[in-house]
């Protein structure tokens, strides 16, 4: 008897560092025209603040710390880090 296991990915709770949006310097902005919803950004996000909503990818800015990992792993270069205002 063989056991088939699903691929499990350990993800932190959303915003495990607390609400970090107030001290963020750069914010990731998604260019929806370039994004193909591959979800690599979600996979690598250390704060688990990226979600898929239908055919859109969304970022919860209250918990995003602006680390830029999502921008660096995006194959389509659809995420740009812009200065917080």
Secondary structure, DSSP 8 states (H G I E B T S, - for coil): -------------TTTT---GGG-SEEEEE-TTT-----HHHHH-TT--EEEETTEEEE-TTT-----HHHHH-TT--EEEEE--
